[in-house]
Amino acid sequence: MDLTVPEYAYMFGFLQADGHLSRGVGQKGRLTVEISARDIDLLQKFQKLTPYYSSITERTRSTNFTETHTAAVWSLCSLEARIRINDLGLPYGRKSKTIAPPNVDFSRRDYLRGLIDADGSVGFTSKGFPFISLTTASGAIASYLTEHGRGVTGAERNPKRNARDDVYNVLYMMELAQCLAADLYYPGCLSLERKRAAADSLSTWARPSGMRAAYTARRWNATEDRILLTLNSPMAAAEVLGRTAQSCNLRLWRLHNGKVPMPSDQ
């Protein structure tokens, strides 16, 4: 399980959020992942990635939300596999507050996509605004997402545990959500199909006419656009143009993704 390989980084992120390691007598134990049966294809991909025997079963039971819920369960008992996964940072038993990014080299955005597929949300609010979010009890995970989000979107986030559930809710909306979703859910990546489709749909949103952008009230001009494209660095452009790095990063993303026209050569 080389976490520099995108598929394994994603898989490990998903396991940290939705997997469970349990101990048995002696060296016995089990890794299990239970998700909705509609997403069983993802477990089948995990099974193919794993060079040890594992099984996938389905079960139907009642829950607090529905009388009948069908789940798919992936089970892996190999001691060697469990030792490797545990060493990488998936603890036995309760883990929600103790998980943290791996202490080895790993593919950042694939790992984060695994976490968001398991414990996050991607889509549109009731008012039709794009968003991407992650709910986690781990301070280390919340901090890591905000660090990555700052590098991609330029936006600062300082999440706090909420009083009701004692968890962090890291949220990105509007153009920030579009930018982060495009980074995490790139073409051909391993992911939950329904969340990848939701992430793709965010790109269709455009800020309504007359809706002021929260990040800046200062309009861009063609000269600034040319400088930004030449420097190709939000931090460098921010110093030259007297703007924030967040504003420059969003403008660069909009230019590269056709959200605004490229400046003429004049």
Secondary structure, DSSP 8 states (H G I E B T S, - for coil): --TTSHHHHHHHHHHHHHEEEEE-STT-EEEEEEEEGGGHHHHHHHHHH-SS-EEEEEEEE--SS-S-EEEEEEEE--HHHHHHHHHHT--BS--TTT----SS---HHHHHHHHHHHHEEEEE-TTS-EEEEEEES-HHHHHHHHHHHHHHH---------TTT--EEEEEEHHHHHHHHHHHS-TT----HHHHHHHHHGGG----TT---SS-SS---HHHHHHHHHH--HHHHHHHHT--HHHHHHHHHHHHTTSS------
